[in-house]
Amino acid sequence: MSTRRNFLKVVPAVGAALTASCTESSNSASAKTSPAPLRPVVISTWNHGQPANAAAWKILSQGGTALDAAEAGVRVTEADPSGQSVGLGGRPDAEGNVTLDACIMGPDGDCGSVAYLQEILHPITVARQVMEKTPHVMLVGKGAQEFALEQGHKKVDLLTDASRKDWEEWKAKNTSGRLPINIENHDTIGLLTLDQNGDLAGACTTSGAGFKLPGRVGDSPIIGAGLYVDNEIGGATATGWGEAVIRACGCFLVVELMRQGHSPQRACELAVERVISKNPDWKEIQVGFIALNKNGEHGSFCIAPGFDYALYSPEVENGLIDSGSKIKG
Ligand code: ASP
């Protein structure tokens, strides 16, 4: 289990009664202290978000675009072999194959996605190329890999010794079904950016659930589920049990709730409530959302304690923040 370190702020326990305890803007520090739009901002899931944020911030602080920053940020995580939930070093499926899902969405509303992509180091860049160089939004499997190779990507063995060992141990136990959440068997990086021009973008990339059934695709490459950005309103991205996020169309829901006037924090809380209502097994899963609106205000919420996110803004220098839910606890 990775160390959830350097917490910048721990949001008070929300308590079992979600509806009664949620308040508007309860986690939006920027809303309280800075009525003027705050920018640039980058926010991303889990502690692997900190190095990703740093790469994105470098671009944003130099006046680069939200889209370039989002892609550059998550590429750091994809290339890090020590992370066993994204890109290189990701845990394989039940047959020992590392299969990657990713999507990207820019301020013009365009988006690109790849799923069940194998042996390619940077699925997020392939997703961007799908967006920019094809008439399509999503490519999967062999077709996605062939497209990536045509675009100049090289085949890479993504299975590291550590992940092979985990897979062999899992096989030896003959485990079937879903693994417990929050033990680092799957932690997507989803990252949202707001650039100096006030434009929003997002990127989301993962190796998905460890030891998943071959062919399984989670929420992360599905526009509206694992990621959604509307440049008029805001963006959202998700982590956790992808099937539950897909059932609620999670990130589209968060953005639509912000469109209705909810703060990013309240939108995340209501979306978690929706996920709970659509998934009778919710006590056994984790789902977390982060959201960023056009004013640079952010929010986050999750089902189970243990989800943190990384924030880099003019007010917070790449802090790690506990999302604070105690719904299950
Ligand atoms: N959402 C990802 C999936 O289900 C995994 C995760 O974020 O934990 O594939």
py3Dmol code that shows the C-alpha trace and the ligand (Angstrom):
import py3Dmol

protein = """\
ATOM      1  CA  MET A   1       0.000   0.000   0.000  1.00  0.00           C
ATOM      2  CA  SER A   2       1.430   3.378  -0.863  1.00  0.00           C
ATOM      3  CA  THR A   3       1.844   6.035   1.781  1.00  0.00           C
ATOM      4  CA  ARG A   4      -0.750   8.759   1.619  1.00  0.00           C
ATOM      5  CA  ARG A   5       1.622  11.464   2.729  1.00  0.00           C
ATOM      6  CA  ASN A   6       1.937  15.198   3.107  1.00  0.00           C
ATOM      7  CA  PHE A   7      -1.707  15.927   3.631  1.00  0.00           C
ATOM      8  CA  LEU A   8      -2.244  19.603   3.164  1.00  0.00           C
ATOM      9  CA  LYS A   9      -5.639  19.668   4.740  1.00  0.00           C
ATOM     10  CA  VAL A  10      -7.981  17.091   6.150  1.00  0.00           C
ATOM     11  CA  VAL A  11     -11.586  17.878   5.561  1.00  0.00           C
ATOM     12  CA  PRO A  12     -13.736  17.060   8.603  1.00  0.00           C
ATOM     13  CA  ALA A  13     -15.592  13.772   8.545  1.00  0.00           C
ATOM     14  CA  VAL A  14     -18.753  13.984   6.578  1.00  0.00           C
ATOM     15  CA  GLY A  15     -20.618  11.394   8.606  1.00  0.00           C
ATOM     16  CA  ALA A  16     -22.986   8.684   7.610  1.00  0.00           C
ATOM     17  CA  ALA A  17     -25.825  10.926   6.505  1.00  0.00           C
ATOM     18  CA  LEU A  18     -24.403  12.340   3.315  1.00  0.00           C
ATOM     19  CA  THR A  19     -27.360  14.427   2.301  1.00  0.00           C
ATOM     20  CA  ALA A  20     -27.728  16.107   5.652  1.00  0.00           C
ATOM     21  CA  SER A  21     -24.056  16.895   6.031  1.00  0.00           C
ATOM     22  CA  CYS A  22     -23.128  18.235   2.611  1.00  0.00           C
ATOM     23  CA  THR A  23     -22.731  21.968   2.323  1.00  0.00           C
ATOM     24  CA  GLU A  24     -22.079  24.154  -0.696  1.00  0.00           C
ATOM     25  CA  SER A  25     -18.407  24.936  -1.274  1.00  0.00           C
ATOM     26  CA  SER A  26     -17.356  23.132   1.896  1.00  0.00           C
ATOM     27  CA  ASN A  27     -14.085  22.040   0.322  1.00  0.00           C
ATOM     28  CA  SER A  28     -13.499  24.943  -2.026  1.00  0.00           C
ATOM     29  CA  ALA A  29     -10.759  26.966  -0.420  1.00  0.00           C
ATOM     30  CA  SER A  30     -10.452  29.134  -3.479  1.00  0.00           C
ATOM     31  CA  ALA A  31     -14.136  30.070  -3.385  1.00  0.00           C
ATOM     32  CA  LYS A  32     -13.731  31.432   0.141  1.00  0.00           C
ATOM     33  CA  THR A  33     -10.542  33.362  -0.365  1.00  0.00           C
ATOM     34  CA  SER A  34     -10.531  34.402  -3.966  1.00  0.00           C
ATOM     35  CA  PRO A  35     -13.686  35.653  -5.661  1.00  0.00           C
ATOM     36  CA  ALA A  36     -11.693  36.519  -8.790  1.00  0.00           C
ATOM     37  CA  PRO A  37     -10.999  33.591 -11.129  1.00  0.00           C
ATOM     38  CA  LEU A  38      -8.037  31.587  -9.898  1.00  0.00           C
ATOM     39  CA  ARG A  39      -5.681  30.406 -12.607  1.00  0.00           C
ATOM     40  CA  PRO A  40      -3.818  28.444 -13.622  1.00  0.00           C
ATOM     41  CA  VAL A  41      -4.928  25.392 -11.676  1.00  0.00           C
ATOM     42  CA  VAL A  42      -4.141  21.694 -11.971  1.00  0.00           C
ATOM     43  CA  ILE A  43      -5.813  19.004  -9.898  1.00  0.00           C
ATOM     44  CA  SER A  44      -5.331  15.263 -10.112  1.00  0.00           C
ATOM     45  CA  THR A  45      -6.153  12.010  -8.366  1.00  0.00           C
ATOM     46  CA  TRP A  46      -4.033  10.263  -5.715  1.00  0.00           C
ATOM     47  CA  ASN A  47      -0.486  10.977  -4.623  1.00  0.00           C
ATOM     48  CA  HIS A  48       0.905  10.079  -8.036  1.00  0.00           C
ATOM     49  CA  GLY A  49      -0.825  13.326  -8.998  1.00  0.00           C
ATOM     50  CA  GLN A  50       1.925  15.410  -7.434  1.00  0.00           C
ATOM     51  CA  PRO A  51       4.664  14.673  -9.989  1.00  0.00           C
ATOM     52  CA  ALA A  52       2.028  14.811 -12.737  1.00  0.00           C
ATOM     53  CA  ASN A  53       0.852  18.194 -11.486  1.00  0.00           C
ATOM     54  CA  ALA A  54       4.413  19.492 -11.441  1.00  0.00           C
ATOM     55  CA  ALA A  55       4.817  18.689 -15.147  1.00  0.00           C
ATOM     56  CA  ALA A  56       1.454  20.229 -15.984  1.00  0.00           C
ATOM     57  CA  TRP A  57       2.186  23.316 -13.875  1.00  0.00           C
ATOM     58  CA  LYS A  58       5.455  23.907 -15.707  1.00  0.00           C
ATOM     59  CA  ILE A  59       3.481  24.264 -18.937  1.00  0.00           C
ATOM     60  CA  LEU A  60       0.621  26.262 -17.444  1.00  0.00           C
ATOM     61  CA  SER A  61       2.868  28.702 -15.590  1.00  0.00           C
ATOM     62  CA  GLN A  62       4.658  29.461 -18.837  1.00  0.00           C
ATOM     63  CA  GLY A  63       1.388  30.292 -20.571  1.00  0.00           C
ATOM     64  CA  GLY A  64       0.908  26.886 -22.218  1.00  0.00           C
ATOM     65  CA  THR A  65      -2.474  25.403 -23.011  1.00  0.00           C
ATOM     66  CA  ALA A  66      -4.682  23.389 -20.710  1.00  0.00           C
ATOM     67  CA  LEU A  67      -4.666  20.539 -23.221  1.00  0.00           C
ATOM     68  CA  ASP A  68      -0.871  20.361 -23.520  1.00  0.00           C
ATOM     69  CA  ALA A  69      -0.542  20.515 -19.749  1.00  0.00           C
ATOM     70  CA  ALA A  70      -3.101  17.761 -19.148  1.00  0.00           C
ATOM     71  CA  GLU A  71      -1.362  15.414 -21.567  1.00  0.00           C
ATOM     72  CA  ALA A  72       2.139  16.202 -20.268  1.00  0.00           C
ATOM     73  CA  GLY A  73       1.033  15.732 -16.676  1.00  0.00           C
ATOM     74  CA  VAL A  74      -0.346  12.230 -16.976  1.00  0.00           C
ATOM     75  CA  ARG A  75       2.510  11.119 -19.237  1.00  0.00           C
ATOM     76  CA  VAL A  76       4.720  11.348 -16.137  1.00  0.00           C
ATOM     77  CA  THR A  77       2.550   8.775 -14.376  1.00  0.00           C
ATOM     78  CA  GLU A  78       2.323   6.550 -17.444  1.00  0.00           C
ATOM     79  CA  ALA A  79       6.125   6.362 -17.673  1.00  0.00           C
ATOM     80  CA  ASP A  80       6.712   5.674 -13.976  1.00  0.00           C
ATOM     81  CA  PRO A  81       7.375   1.921 -13.515  1.00  0.00           C
ATOM     82  CA  SER A  82       6.841   2.154  -9.749  1.00  0.00           C
ATOM     83  CA  GLY A  83       3.135   2.935 -10.167  1.00  0.00           C
ATOM     84  CA  GLN A  84       1.256  -0.336 -10.522  1.00  0.00           C
ATOM     85  CA  SER A  85      -2.010   1.152 -11.675  1.00  0.00           C
ATOM     86  CA  VAL A  86      -1.122   3.264 -14.710  1.00  0.00           C
ATOM     87  CA  GLY A  87       0.918   2.675 -17.879  1.00  0.00           C
ATOM     88  CA  LEU A  88       4.353   1.079 -17.471  1.00  0.00           C
ATOM     89  CA  GLY A  89       4.290  -1.292 -14.515  1.00  0.00           C
ATOM     90  CA  GLY A  90       0.493  -1.492 -14.405  1.00  0.00           C
ATOM     91  CA  ARG A  91      -0.947  -4.699 -13.016  1.00  0.00           C
ATOM     92  CA  PRO A  92      -2.000  -7.081 -15.771  1.00  0.00           C
ATOM     93  CA  ASP A  93      -5.316  -8.721 -16.496  1.00  0.00           C
ATOM     94  CA  ALA A  94      -6.118 -12.290 -15.478  1.00  0.00           C
ATOM     95  CA  GLU A  95      -4.042 -13.648 -18.376  1.00  0.00           C
ATOM     96  CA  GLY A  96      -0.981 -11.557 -17.552  1.00  0.00           C
ATOM     97  CA  ASN A  97      -1.450  -8.867 -20.211  1.00  0.00           C
ATOM     98  CA  VAL A  98      -1.180  -5.180 -19.282  1.00  0.00           C
ATOM     99  CA  THR A  99      -4.072  -3.454 -21.043  1.00  0.00           C
ATOM    100  CA  LEU A 100      -4.412   0.307 -20.897  1.00  0.00           C
ATOM    101  CA  ASP A 101      -7.356   2.715 -21.067  1.00  0.00           C
ATOM    102  CA  ALA A 102      -7.069   6.498 -21.535  1.00  0.00           C
ATOM    103  CA  CYS A 103      -8.975   9.534 -22.734  1.00  0.00           C
ATOM    104  CA  ILE A 104      -8.457  13.247 -23.175  1.00  0.00           C
ATOM    105  CA  MET A 105     -10.822  16.173 -23.665  1.00  0.00           C
ATOM    106  CA  GLY A 106     -10.051  19.733 -24.660  1.00  0.00           C
ATOM    107  CA  PRO A 107     -11.693  23.128 -24.361  1.00  0.00           C
ATOM    108  CA  ASP A 108     -13.260  22.971 -27.822  1.00  0.00           C
ATOM    109  CA  GLY A 109     -15.319  19.970 -26.697  1.00  0.00           C
ATOM    110  CA  ASP A 110     -13.355  17.522 -28.812  1.00  0.00           C
ATOM    111  CA  CYS A 111     -12.150  14.311 -27.245  1.00  0.00           C
ATOM    112  CA  GLY A 112     -10.179  11.154 -27.968  1.00  0.00           C
ATOM    113  CA  SER A 113      -9.914   7.780 -26.323  1.00  0.00           C
ATOM    114  CA  VAL A 114      -8.185   4.409 -26.442  1.00  0.00           C
ATOM    115  CA  ALA A 115      -9.136   1.240 -24.619  1.00  0.00           C
ATOM    116  CA  TYR A 116      -7.678  -2.237 -24.227  1.00  0.00           C
ATOM    117  CA  LEU A 117      -4.433  -0.899 -25.693  1.00  0.00           C
ATOM    118  CA  GLN A 118      -1.351  -3.069 -25.192  1.00  0.00           C
ATOM    119  CA  GLU A 119       2.430  -2.523 -25.355  1.00  0.00           C
ATOM    120  CA  ILE A 120       2.249   1.228 -25.832  1.00  0.00           C
ATOM    121  CA  LEU A 121       3.853   3.485 -23.218  1.00  0.00           C
ATOM    122  CA  HIS A 122       1.720   6.597 -23.650  1.00  0.00           C
ATOM    123  CA  PRO A 123      -1.952   5.787 -24.266  1.00  0.00           C
ATOM    124  CA  ILE A 124      -2.868   9.401 -23.463  1.00  0.00           C
ATOM    125  CA  THR A 125      -0.879  10.638 -26.445  1.00  0.00           C
ATOM    126  CA  VAL A 126      -2.518   8.030 -28.661  1.00  0.00           C
ATOM    127  CA  ALA A 127      -5.893   9.245 -27.357  1.00  0.00           C
ATOM    128  CA  ARG A 128      -4.956  12.797 -28.316  1.00  0.00           C
ATOM    129  CA  GLN A 129      -3.881  11.598 -31.746  1.00  0.00           C
ATOM    130  CA  VAL A 130      -7.218   9.811 -32.171  1.00  0.00           C
ATOM    131  CA  MET A 131      -8.875  13.145 -31.360  1.00  0.00           C
ATOM    132  CA  GLU A 132      -6.705  15.252 -33.635  1.00  0.00           C
ATOM    133  CA  LYS A 133      -5.893  12.938 -36.534  1.00  0.00           C
ATOM    134  CA  THR A 134      -8.964  10.780 -37.072  1.00  0.00           C
ATOM    135  CA  PRO A 135     -12.687  11.437 -37.493  1.00  0.00           C
ATOM    136  CA  HIS A 136     -13.298   9.143 -34.505  1.00  0.00           C
ATOM    137  CA  VAL A 137     -13.387   9.473 -30.735  1.00  0.00           C
ATOM    138  CA  MET A 138     -12.418   5.982 -29.589  1.00  0.00           C
ATOM    139  CA  LEU A 139     -10.164   3.176 -30.819  1.00  0.00           C
ATOM    140  CA  VAL A 140      -9.755  -0.119 -28.991  1.00  0.00           C
ATOM    141  CA  GLY A 141      -7.499  -3.160 -28.904  1.00  0.00           C
ATOM    142  CA  LYS A 142      -5.615  -4.191 -32.003  1.00  0.00           C
ATOM    143  CA  GLY A 143      -6.882  -1.259 -34.041  1.00  0.00           C
ATOM    144  CA  ALA A 144      -5.739   1.191 -31.385  1.00  0.00           C
ATOM    145  CA  GLN A 145      -2.321  -0.445 -31.258  1.00  0.00           C
ATOM    146  CA  GLU A 146      -1.952  -0.403 -35.058  1.00  0.00           C
ATOM    147  CA  PHE A 147      -2.924   3.258 -35.099  1.00  0.00           C
ATOM    148  CA  ALA A 148      -0.378   3.994 -32.344  1.00  0.00           C
ATOM    149  CA  LEU A 149       2.373   2.242 -34.298  1.00  0.00           C
ATOM    150  CA  GLU A 150       1.446   4.221 -37.418  1.00  0.00           C
ATOM    151  CA  GLN A 151       1.778   7.386 -35.344  1.00  0.00           C
ATOM    152  CA  GLY A 152       5.334   6.432 -34.423  1.00  0.00           C
ATOM    153  CA  HIS A 153       4.859   4.844 -31.013  1.00  0.00           C
ATOM    154  CA  LYS A 154       7.081   1.835 -30.314  1.00  0.00           C
ATOM    155  CA  LYS A 155       6.109  -1.475 -28.752  1.00  0.00           C
ATOM    156  CA  VAL A 156       7.188  -1.683 -25.110  1.00  0.00           C
ATOM    157  CA  ASP A 157       6.954  -4.514 -22.583  1.00  0.00           C
ATOM    158  CA  LEU A 158       4.825  -2.891 -19.893  1.00  0.00           C
ATOM    159  CA  LEU A 159       4.867  -5.793 -17.429  1.00  0.00           C
ATOM    160  CA  THR A 160       7.466  -5.104 -14.737  1.00  0.00           C
ATOM    161  CA  ASP A 161       8.888  -7.748 -12.395  1.00  0.00           C
ATOM    162  CA  ALA A 162       6.851  -6.336  -9.494  1.00  0.00           C
ATOM    163  CA  SER A 163       3.551  -6.590 -11.353  1.00  0.00           C
ATOM    164  CA  ARG A 164       4.413 -10.020 -12.775  1.00  0.00           C
ATOM    165  CA  LYS A 165       5.102 -11.194  -9.211  1.00  0.00           C
ATOM    166  CA  ASP A 166       1.771  -9.809  -7.972  1.00  0.00           C
ATOM    167  CA  TRP A 167      -0.017 -11.529 -10.835  1.00  0.00           C
ATOM    168  CA  GLU A 168       1.706 -14.852 -10.134  1.00  0.00           C
ATOM    169  CA  GLU A 169       0.766 -14.612  -6.467  1.00  0.00           C
ATOM    170  CA  TRP A 170      -2.808 -13.761  -7.395  1.00  0.00           C
ATOM    171  CA  LYS A 171      -2.965 -16.741  -9.757  1.00  0.00           C
ATOM    172  CA  ALA A 172      -1.541 -19.068  -7.129  1.00  0.00           C
ATOM    173  CA  LYS A 173      -4.331 -18.052  -4.751  1.00  0.00           C
ATOM    174  CA  ASN A 174      -6.821 -18.704  -7.533  1.00  0.00           C
ATOM    175  CA  THR A 175      -8.656 -15.528  -6.558  1.00  0.00           C
ATOM    176  CA  SER A 176     -11.700 -14.646  -8.564  1.00  0.00           C
ATOM    177  CA  GLY A 177     -13.967 -11.641  -8.575  1.00  0.00           C
ATOM    178  CA  ARG A 178     -13.298  -8.124  -7.399  1.00  0.00           C
ATOM    179  CA  LEU A 179     -10.255  -7.160  -5.361  1.00  0.00           C
ATOM    180  CA  PRO A 180     -10.654  -4.904  -2.335  1.00  0.00           C
ATOM    181  CA  ILE A 181     -10.391  -1.214  -3.077  1.00  0.00           C
ATOM    182  CA  ASN A 182      -7.711   1.126  -1.767  1.00  0.00           C
ATOM    183  CA  ILE A 183      -4.999  -1.465  -1.661  1.00  0.00           C
ATOM    184  CA  GLU A 184      -3.379  -0.065  -4.755  1.00  0.00           C
ATOM    185  CA  ASN A 185      -4.749  -2.669  -7.103  1.00  0.00           C
ATOM    186  CA  HIS A 186      -6.151   0.084  -9.257  1.00  0.00           C
ATOM    187  CA  ASP A 187      -5.716   3.824  -9.000  1.00  0.00           C
ATOM    188  CA  THR A 188      -6.271   5.863 -12.123  1.00  0.00           C
ATOM    189  CA  ILE A 189      -4.671   9.214 -12.718  1.00  0.00           C
ATOM    190  CA  GLY A 190      -7.291  11.728 -13.755  1.00  0.00           C
ATOM    191  CA  LEU A 191      -6.024  15.292 -14.143  1.00  0.00           C
ATOM    192  CA  LEU A 192      -7.862  18.555 -14.847  1.00  0.00           C
ATOM    193  CA  THR A 193      -6.264  21.821 -15.949  1.00  0.00           C
ATOM    194  CA  LEU A 194      -7.326  25.452 -16.178  1.00  0.00           C
ATOM    195  CA  ASP A 195      -4.866  27.578 -18.122  1.00  0.00           C
ATOM    196  CA  GLN A 196      -4.069  31.276 -17.936  1.00  0.00           C
ATOM    197  CA  ASN A 197      -6.583  31.992 -20.711  1.00  0.00           C
ATOM    198  CA  GLY A 198      -9.319  30.371 -18.653  1.00  0.00           C
ATOM    199  CA  ASP A 199      -9.571  27.268 -20.845  1.00  0.00           C
ATOM    200  CA  LEU A 200     -10.174  23.838 -19.353  1.00  0.00           C
ATOM    201  CA  ALA A 201      -8.935  20.369 -20.334  1.00  0.00           C
ATOM    202  CA  GLY A 202      -8.641  16.932 -18.783  1.00  0.00           C
ATOM    203  CA  ALA A 203      -6.842  13.621 -19.165  1.00  0.00           C
ATOM    204  CA  CYS A 204      -7.427  10.227 -17.606  1.00  0.00           C
ATOM    205  CA  THR A 205      -5.259   7.100 -17.920  1.00  0.00           C
ATOM    206  CA  THR A 206      -5.072   3.723 -16.179  1.00  0.00           C
ATOM    207  CA  SER A 207      -4.214   0.055 -16.400  1.00  0.00           C
ATOM    208  CA  GLY A 208      -7.625  -0.523 -14.831  1.00  0.00           C
ATOM    209  CA  ALA A 209      -8.606  -3.077 -12.260  1.00  0.00           C
ATOM    210  CA  GLY A 210      -5.781  -5.482 -11.445  1.00  0.00           C
ATOM    211  CA  PHE A 211      -6.332  -9.048 -12.732  1.00  0.00           C
ATOM    212  CA  LYS A 212      -9.533  -8.035 -14.501  1.00  0.00           C
ATOM    213  CA  LEU A 213     -11.236 -10.330 -16.982  1.00  0.00           C
ATOM    214  CA  PRO A 214      -9.487 -10.113 -20.356  1.00  0.00           C
ATOM    215  CA  GLY A 215     -11.284  -7.573 -22.504  1.00  0.00           C
ATOM    216  CA  ARG A 216     -12.607  -5.575 -19.560  1.00  0.00           C
ATOM    217  CA  VAL A 217     -12.737  -1.818 -20.093  1.00  0.00           C
ATOM    218  CA  GLY A 218     -13.439   0.495 -17.165  1.00  0.00           C
ATOM    219  CA  ASP A 219     -14.759   4.023 -16.908  1.00  0.00           C
ATOM    220  CA  SER A 220     -11.447   5.763 -17.530  1.00  0.00           C
ATOM    221  CA  PRO A 221     -11.502   5.858 -21.362  1.00  0.00           C
ATOM    222  CA  ILE A 222     -15.236   6.540 -21.545  1.00  0.00           C
ATOM    223  CA  ILE A 223     -16.050  10.186 -22.110  1.00  0.00           C
ATOM    224  CA  GLY A 224     -18.711  11.202 -19.607  1.00  0.00           C
ATOM    225  CA  ALA A 225     -17.870   8.362 -17.215  1.00  0.00           C
ATOM    226  CA  GLY A 226     -14.187   8.671 -16.274  1.00  0.00           C
ATOM    227  CA  LEU A 227     -13.723  12.198 -17.619  1.00  0.00           C
ATOM    228  CA  TYR A 228     -15.799  15.096 -18.873  1.00  0.00           C
ATOM    229  CA  VAL A 229     -14.927  18.693 -19.647  1.00  0.00           C
ATOM    230  CA  ASP A 230     -17.227  21.498 -20.718  1.00  0.00           C
ATOM    231  CA  ASN A 231     -15.248  24.681 -21.222  1.00  0.00           C
ATOM    232  CA  GLU A 232     -18.259  26.834 -20.310  1.00  0.00           C
ATOM    233  CA  ILE A 233     -18.683  25.152 -16.942  1.00  0.00           C
ATOM    234  CA  GLY A 234     -15.915  22.912 -15.630  1.00  0.00           C
ATOM    235  CA  GLY A 235     -14.429  19.444 -15.711  1.00  0.00           C
ATOM    236  CA  ALA A 236     -14.515  16.280 -13.655  1.00  0.00           C
ATOM    237  CA  THR A 237     -12.624  13.013 -13.518  1.00  0.00           C
ATOM    238  CA  ALA A 238     -13.061   9.802 -11.561  1.00  0.00           C
ATOM    239  CA  THR A 239     -11.200   6.976  -9.910  1.00  0.00           C
ATOM    240  CA  GLY A 240     -12.318   3.770  -8.287  1.00  0.00           C
ATOM    241  CA  TRP A 241     -14.548   0.906  -9.360  1.00  0.00           C
ATOM    242  CA  GLY A 242     -15.170   1.834 -12.982  1.00  0.00           C
ATOM    243  CA  GLU A 243     -18.315  -0.213 -13.432  1.00  0.00           C
ATOM    244  CA  ALA A 244     -20.033   1.879 -10.744  1.00  0.00           C
ATOM    245  CA  VAL A 245     -18.901   5.132 -12.361  1.00  0.00           C
ATOM    246  CA  ILE A 246     -20.183   4.025 -15.763  1.00  0.00           C
ATOM    247  CA  ARG A 247     -23.618   3.165 -14.333  1.00  0.00           C
ATOM    248  CA  ALA A 248     -24.000   6.731 -13.075  1.00  0.00           C
ATOM    249  CA  CYS A 249     -22.346   8.410 -16.077  1.00  0.00           C
ATOM    250  CA  GLY A 250     -20.332   9.952 -13.258  1.00  0.00           C
ATOM    251  CA  CYS A 251     -18.231  12.775 -14.678  1.00  0.00           C
ATOM    252  CA  PHE A 252     -20.905  14.056 -17.045  1.00  0.00           C
ATOM    253  CA  LEU A 253     -23.167  14.143 -14.014  1.00  0.00           C
ATOM    254  CA  VAL A 254     -20.660  16.171 -11.978  1.00  0.00           C
ATOM    255  CA  VAL A 255     -20.338  18.734 -14.779  1.00  0.00           C
ATOM    256  CA  GLU A 256     -24.095  18.944 -15.265  1.00  0.00           C
ATOM    257  CA  LEU A 257     -24.549  19.508 -11.525  1.00  0.00           C
ATOM    258  CA  MET A 258     -22.057  22.373 -11.729  1.00  0.00           C
ATOM    259  CA  ARG A 259     -24.035  23.726 -14.701  1.00  0.00           C
ATOM    260  CA  GLN A 260     -27.096  23.752 -12.446  1.00  0.00           C
ATOM    261  CA  GLY A 261     -25.212  26.044 -10.083  1.00  0.00           C
ATOM    262  CA  HIS A 262     -23.642  23.643  -7.613  1.00  0.00           C
ATOM    263  CA  SER A 263     -20.097  24.196  -6.421  1.00  0.00           C
ATOM    264  CA  PRO A 264     -17.515  21.625  -7.567  1.00  0.00           C
ATOM    265  CA  GLN A 265     -17.553  20.210  -4.029  1.00  0.00           C
ATOM    266  CA  ARG A 266     -21.328  19.828  -3.843  1.00  0.00           C
ATOM    267  CA  ALA A 267     -21.420  18.420  -7.381  1.00  0.00           C
ATOM    268  CA  CYS A 268     -18.941  15.701  -6.379  1.00  0.00           C
ATOM    269  CA  GLU A 269     -20.965  14.911  -3.260  1.00  0.00           C
ATOM    270  CA  LEU A 270     -24.220  14.611  -5.211  1.00  0.00           C
ATOM    271  CA  ALA A 271     -22.542  12.445  -7.827  1.00  0.00           C
ATOM    272  CA  VAL A 272     -21.253  10.100  -5.121  1.00  0.00           C
ATOM    273  CA  GLU A 273     -24.790   9.962  -3.769  1.00  0.00           C
ATOM    274  CA  ARG A 274     -26.001   8.973  -7.255  1.00  0.00           C
ATOM    275  CA  VAL A 275     -23.309   6.293  -7.569  1.00  0.00           C
ATOM    276  CA  ILE A 276     -24.430   4.894  -4.227  1.00  0.00           C
ATOM    277  CA  SER A 277     -28.047   4.850  -5.333  1.00  0.00           C
ATOM    278  CA  LYS A 278     -27.210   2.987  -8.553  1.00  0.00           C
ATOM    279  CA  ASN A 279     -24.898   0.412  -6.980  1.00  0.00           C
ATOM    280  CA  PRO A 280     -26.364  -1.796  -4.237  1.00  0.00           C
ATOM    281  CA  ASP A 281     -22.853  -3.094  -3.517  1.00  0.00           C
ATOM    282  CA  TRP A 282     -21.540   0.413  -2.788  1.00  0.00           C
ATOM    283  CA  LYS A 283     -20.212  -0.508   0.659  1.00  0.00           C
ATOM    284  CA  GLU A 284     -17.713  -2.813  -1.012  1.00  0.00           C
ATOM    285  CA  ILE A 285     -16.351  -0.325  -3.522  1.00  0.00           C
ATOM    286  CA  GLN A 286     -14.530   2.952  -3.734  1.00  0.00           C
ATOM    287  CA  VAL A 287     -15.428   5.728  -6.151  1.00  0.00           C
ATOM    288  CA  GLY A 288     -13.908   9.188  -6.005  1.00  0.00           C
ATOM    289  CA  PHE A 289     -14.450  12.315  -8.082  1.00  0.00           C
ATOM    290  CA  ILE A 290     -12.486  15.524  -8.444  1.00  0.00           C
ATOM    291  CA  ALA A 291     -13.904  18.607 -10.151  1.00  0.00           C
ATOM    292  CA  LEU A 292     -12.661  22.011 -11.266  1.00  0.00           C
ATOM    293  CA  ASN A 293     -14.816  24.851 -12.498  1.00  0.00           C
ATOM    294  CA  LYS A 294     -14.193  27.767 -14.804  1.00  0.00           C
ATOM    295  CA  ASN A 295     -13.390  30.044 -11.825  1.00  0.00           C
ATOM    296  CA  GLY A 296     -10.630  27.749 -10.615  1.00  0.00           C
ATOM    297  CA  GLU A 297     -12.691  26.413  -7.706  1.00  0.00           C
ATOM    298  CA  HIS A 298     -12.277  22.738  -7.003  1.00  0.00           C
ATOM    299  CA  GLY A 299     -14.000  19.956  -5.130  1.00  0.00           C
ATOM    300  CA  SER A 300     -13.678  16.261  -4.399  1.00  0.00           C
ATOM    301  CA  PHE A 301     -15.639  13.488  -2.765  1.00  0.00           C
ATOM    302  CA  CYS A 302     -15.571   9.706  -2.484  1.00  0.00           C
ATOM    303  CA  ILE A 303     -17.413   6.776  -0.959  1.00  0.00           C
ATOM    304  CA  ALA A 304     -14.707   5.429   1.303  1.00  0.00           C
ATOM    305  CA  PRO A 305     -11.985   7.105   3.343  1.00  0.00           C
ATOM    306  CA  GLY A 306      -8.541   6.920   1.788  1.00  0.00           C
ATOM    307  CA  PHE A 307      -8.882   8.912  -1.418  1.00  0.00           C
ATOM    308  CA  ASP A 308      -6.630  11.911  -1.779  1.00  0.00           C
ATOM    309  CA  TYR A 309      -5.909  14.314  -4.590  1.00  0.00           C
ATOM    310  CA  ALA A 310      -3.129  16.699  -5.581  1.00  0.00           C
ATOM    311  CA  LEU A 311      -3.717  20.406  -6.165  1.00  0.00           C
ATOM    312  CA  TYR A 312      -1.441  23.025  -7.700  1.00  0.00           C
ATOM    313  CA  SER A 313      -2.751  26.573  -7.909  1.00  0.00           C
ATOM    314  CA  PRO A 314      -1.583  30.107  -7.168  1.00  0.00           C
ATOM    315  CA  GLU A 315      -2.735  29.412  -3.581  1.00  0.00           C
ATOM    316  CA  VAL A 316      -1.525  25.855  -3.042  1.00  0.00           C
ATOM    317  CA  GLU A 317       1.859  24.646  -4.215  1.00  0.00           C
ATOM    318  CA  ASN A 318       1.198  21.054  -5.177  1.00  0.00           C
ATOM    319  CA  GLY A 319      -0.400  19.907  -1.937  1.00  0.00           C
ATOM    320  CA  LEU A 320      -1.903  16.504  -1.281  1.00  0.00           C
ATOM    321  CA  ILE A 321      -5.419  16.767   0.110  1.00  0.00           C
ATOM    322  CA  ASP A 322      -7.561  14.156   1.826  1.00  0.00           C
ATOM    323  CA  SER A 323     -10.903  13.966   0.092  1.00  0.00           C
ATOM    324  CA  GLY A 324     -12.370  13.435   3.524  1.00  0.00           C
ATOM    325  CA  SER A 325     -15.327  11.140   3.044  1.00  0.00           C
ATOM    326  CA  LYS A 326     -16.284   8.949   5.935  1.00  0.00           C
ATOM    327  CA  ILE A 327     -19.442   7.558   4.409  1.00  0.00           C
ATOM    328  CA  LYS A 328     -18.328   3.977   4.848  1.00  0.00           C
ATOM    329  CA  GLY A 329     -16.327   4.592   7.965  1.00  0.00           C
TER     330      GLY A 329
END
"""
ligand_1 = """\
9
LIG
N -11.465 3.543 -12.599
C -10.463 2.598 -12.976
C -11.118 1.416 -13.615
O -12.140 0.958 -13.132
C -9.597 2.137 -11.878
C -9.341 3.061 -10.719
O -9.358 4.247 -10.847
O -9.126 2.605 -9.592
O -10.562 0.893 -14.546
"""
view = py3Dmol.view(width=600, height=400)
view.addModel(protein, "pdb")
view.setStyle({"model": 0}, {"cartoon": {"style": "trace"}})
view.addModel(ligand_1, "xyz")
view.setStyle({"model": 1}, {"stick": {}})
view.zoomTo()
view.show()
